Amino acid sequence: MRPPRFLRFYLVTGLLTGVFLAYLDPSPAPVLGASTAITGLLSAFATYFPKGHLLIFPIPIPIQARWLALGFGLISLVLFLLDPEAGGGISHLGHLLGLGIGYLYLLLERSLRL
């Protein structure tokens, strides 16, 4: 992605996820941070480079981007189901929405050729 497209993707993913979280998040605490847009970027990387290898610090074992995105989504789903009100201060629903909205944005962009 070139800078203008990257910025548009990042901002739309983060803002749209924030709007959905405002209506869907059962947590009474406000949500603040960039992790929703960053998980959208993980979704984009896994879409464009599914067999690309990533290293997660401090574990020196390479993992394919598609498995990392799927694993992260699965862990976020389980943690959200175990603690929907985000008692740990992490919006697992936000991470799930970021992954999904990032992927859907790319599908829509591809079909509309933006």
HELIX and SHEET records of a PDB file:
HELIX    1   1 PRO A    3  LEU A   24  1                                  22    
HELIX    2   2 SER A   35  TYR A   48  1                                  14    
HELIX    3   3 ALA A   65  LEU A   82  1                                  18    
HELIX    4   4 HIS A   92  LEU A  112  1                                  21    
SHEET    1   A 2 HIS A  53  ILE A  56  0                                        
SHEET    2   A 2 ILE A  59  GLN A  64 -1                                        
END                                                                             
